[in-house]
């Protein structure tokens, strides 16, 4: 449970940072960025495992590239649901997905270390 919470916090932190530092990833305010992070964390919690199962074999064959594309699509979908937030193009969404996944992974490792 702690790991899920840490990963959700990592998602929110990544979205807030991306809204300030990644050109093409826009949120009008800090509150909108936090809302987008929470929505993305919930979508990652519910839809991402289903999407990963559906494209599992293709993900394995492409060495994970399909997984990043699926994550970029999920990120674009989740961010578009928040008024005032948008991603300009798919390349920006790919970069954002890589950053979000990296931050989530780091926060997951931190949760694992805190468990010890």
Secondary structure as GFF3:
##gff-version 3
##sequence-region A 1 116
A	DSSP	alpha_helix	2	21	.	.	.	ID=ss1
A	DSSP	beta_strand	25	27	.	.	.	ID=ss2
A	DSSP	alpha_helix	30	54	.	.	.	ID=ss3
A	DSSP	alpha_helix	56	61	.	.	.	ID=ss4
A	DSSP	alpha_helix	65	80	.	.	.	ID=ss5
A	DSSP	beta_strand	85	87	.	.	.	ID=ss6
A	DSSP	alpha_helix	90	115	.	.	.	ID=ss7
###
